[in-house]
Amino acid sequence: MPPLSLILFKALGCLPLPLLHNLGSLAGWLAWLLSPVYRRNFSANIAQAGMMEAKWSAIAEAGKGLLELPKIWLRPQEEVKARVAKVSGWELVEGAWATGRGILFLTPHMACFEIAAQYCAAHRPMTVLYRRPKKAWLAPLMEAGRGANLKLAPADLSGVRRLLTALKKGEAVGMLPDQVPGKGEGAWVPFFGRPAYTMTLAARLAETGAAVLLVYAERLHYGAGFHFKVFPLSAPLAGDLTQRTAQLNREIEGLIRLCPQQYLWGYNRYKEPRGAGAPPAVGQGEGQQGIPS
């Protein structure tokens, strides 16, 4: 007999998106009220970024992001793609394809990053790093729901090789650049003025000559779908690996400023991975450039 969680997940996938978003708002507030750790991380992170005005909206939006997942993973791919109601900046993608270069799509924990990946992959194959979920029943849903064009690469050395191969073949690669990496896979660089252990992989992959594009799929009001947005870097990556990684963090900061209410502020972005060492002291006010709002 399938677990109750699986039955509930599939049932949610049959509900209309507006209803799921309403239920998600409630779930977001319940998480806020019932989890002191979540509440503490959320409040500290959004205060660090100086975006407290977005706090109350962000609590509800985080819940919407969770409850919309069944609709994205369980419905047919054409239906999922059709939920992208508006697209801005797609000419940047087509321009990169025209040159034959690979594309490195960077999407932070912001808005509906699942549909952002699926929308890109619906046009051309894309490879993404993938960690199997801790809940065994969830894995096949995630893998099947991401579609045939969204290739999953394990989050290890073999997966990194697959990403490199895809970019060298002129294909696309997608990743969450604000995912906290493991020991030896990151560098301490500022994120909203505070040292954050940040993956260096994105900066390394950019060395292939791939076009680096920042994307997110903004959640529209009343379940009206999503607005997929594409941005170029504000300046070419420059400097050594740590400097380029810090530059990418500044770019991500700029992206978040465009839609702070849909960033996952409860994510423990500043955690210290075991063996990574203590974060260095970094002056406040660093890392304050990027995409203009």
N, C-alpha and C positions, 0 to 999 in steps of 0.2 A: 504494500500500500504506500503511495507517495506521501511524503511528509505534508503536514497541514500547511506549512509555509509555501510549498510548491503549489498547492491547490489555490491558496489565497493569491499568490503572485499571478497565476494564470487567470483568475477571476478578475483581477484588477486590469489586466490587459484588454478586457472586453468593455471596459467602461469608457465613456466619452472623455476626451482630454480636458475639457473645462471642469468636469466633475473631479477628475484626478487631481487637477491643480487646486481645487477647493479643499479636497481631502489632504493634499500635501501641505497646504498652509496650516491646517490644524496639526498635522504631524510635526511640522517644523516648530510650532510653539510648544507642543508636548515635549519634544526633545530638549528644548531650551529650559522648560520648567522642571523636568525630571532629572537632568544630568548636570550636576555642579561642575564636573570637569569640562564638559562641552561648553557650558555657559562661561566658564573662566577663560578657556582658550579663545572662544569667539570674541568676548569683550576685549581681551588684551590685544588680539590681532587687529581688530578694526580700529581700536584706539591708536595703536602703533602707526597705522597707515593714515591717521587723521581723517577718517571717514565716518565718524559717529552718526552723522546725519542719515546715513543709509542703514543704520543698525536694525531698526524695527522691520523694515521691508526685507532685509536680508535674512532674518529669522524665518519668515514665511517662505521666501524663495528657496531656501535650502531644503525645506520639506517638499516643495513642488518638484525639485530636481530628483528626489528619491522616488516619489509616487509616479512620475512620468516614465520611469524605466521600463515597466512591463509593456507599455504601449509601444515603446521603441524596439524592444528586443523580440516581442512576440508577434508583431504584425508584419504583413508582407512588405518587402523592401520598397516596392513602388509606393505603397501607402505611406511608409515612413518618409521617403524622399519628398512626397507631396506636402508633408507638414511644414516644409520650409516655404513660408509664404512670401518671403522677400529675400533678395540677394544683393549685396553691395560689394564691389571690388573684385568681382569674378574675372575681370579683364586682366588682373595681375596673374591669376592662375593660367589663363590661356596664353599670356605673354611668355611665361616660363616654359610652358609646353612647346611653344613655337621655337624656342631656342634649343630644344632637346635636352635641357638640363633636368636633373631630378629636383623635386620640391620637398623641403622640410617644413611641414605644417606644425606650428607650435600653438597649442591650446591649453591654457591654464585651467585650474579647477574653477571654472567660471561658466555660468549659464548652462546650456545643455551640451556638454562636450561630447556626449555619446552620439547625438544626431549630427554634430559637426563632422565627426569622423566618417559616419555613414554617408553623409551627403557628398563628401569628397570622393569616397570610394565608389559611389554610384556612377561617377563619371570615368574614373580610371582606377586600376588597382592601387591599393595603398597598404603598406606594412606598418604595424604598430607593435610596440612592446606590450607584453601581456603577462600578468601574474594571475594564476588561477586563484579564485576566491576560496576563502577558508570553508565556506559552506559547500559541500560536495554537490548538492542538488542544484546549486546556482550555476555551476560551470557549464553544463551543456546548453543552458538557456543563453548564457552570455556568448558562447562560441557560435551557436547556430544563429542567434539574433543579429550578429554583426555582419552577416552576408558573405557571399563567396568572394567578393572583391576586396574585403577587408582581411588581409592576411595577418595572422597572429604570430609574433616572434617571442619566444621565451625571454624573460628578463635575466639573461645570463650572457656569457661570451658568445655562444652560438647565435643568440638573438641579435647581438650587436653586429655580427658578421652579416646576417641577413639584411639588416638595415643598410649597411654599407653597400652590399651587392645591389639592393634595390635602387639606391641613389645613383650608383655608377651606371645602371642600366637606363637611367632617365625616368625612373618611377618615383612615386611619392612615399614619404614616410611621415608618420604622425606620432607626436608624443606630448606628454604633460610635463613641461619644463619646470614646474614648481613641485614636482613629486620629490620627496626627500629621498636621496639615494643612500646606498649602504656604504660602509667603510671603504675608503680608497676610491670611491666613484664620484666624489664631489669636492668642492672647495668652499671655504667660508667666505662669502661675499655679502654685501649689504642687500637687504630686501626691505624696502620702506624704512631705511635708516638703521636696521638692526641686523647683525650677522646671522645669516641663514645658510645651513649646509645645502649647497645647490649642485645639482648634477652638472658635470662638465661634458656629458655625452653630446648634448645639442651643439655646443661650440665645436666639438671634434667633428661631428658629422657635417657641419657647414664647410669644413676644409675640403670636402669633395667638390666644391664649386656649385652645390645645389642652391637654388633660390630659397631663401628663408622667409616664410610668410606667417604672420600672426592671424589667427582666426578664432572666432567664437560665434555661437548661435544664440542670440538673445531671445529669451522667452517673452512672447508677446502677451498682452493682457487678455483675460477672459478666455484662455485656451485657444487663441486665434492662430497658434502655430509658432514659428520661429523666424527670426531675421538673421540670416547667415552673413557674416561680415568678414572681409579680408583686408589686411593692412600690410604694407611693406615695413621693413625696419626703417627707423628714422635716419640711420647712418650705417654704412658698411661695418661689419665686425672688424675690429683692429686690436693689436696688442698681443700679449701672450695669452695662454689658455685661461688663466684666472681673470685677466682683464676682459676677455671676450665673454666669459661667463657672467661677470658683473654687468657688462653691457646688456646682455640678454635679460637679466633681472630688471634693469631699468626699463627695457622695452615692455616687459610684462607688467610692471607697475603702471606704465602709461595706458596699457590696454584695460587694466582693472579700473582705472579712473573713469573710463568711458561708461562703465556699468557696475559700480561698486555694490549695488544691492543684489547682484547675482553672482558674487564671488563667494566661495565656501570659506568663510572666515573661521568656521569651527575646525577646519583642518589644522593639525598641529605642525604648522610650517616651520617652527623654530626648534623642533626637537633635536636632541643631540644623539646621533647614532652611536652605538657602542663602538669604541675604538677610533672614532673620528677626531678625538681630542676636543678640548674646550674651545669655544668660539673666541676669536680675538676681539679686542675692544675697537669699535668703529665709531667715529664721530657721528652725531646726529646730523641729519640734513643731507647725507650722501644719498646718491641713487635717486635723485628727484627729476630726472628727465625721461624722455621717451615720447610716445605718441601724444600729441597735444589733444586736449579735449575741446 
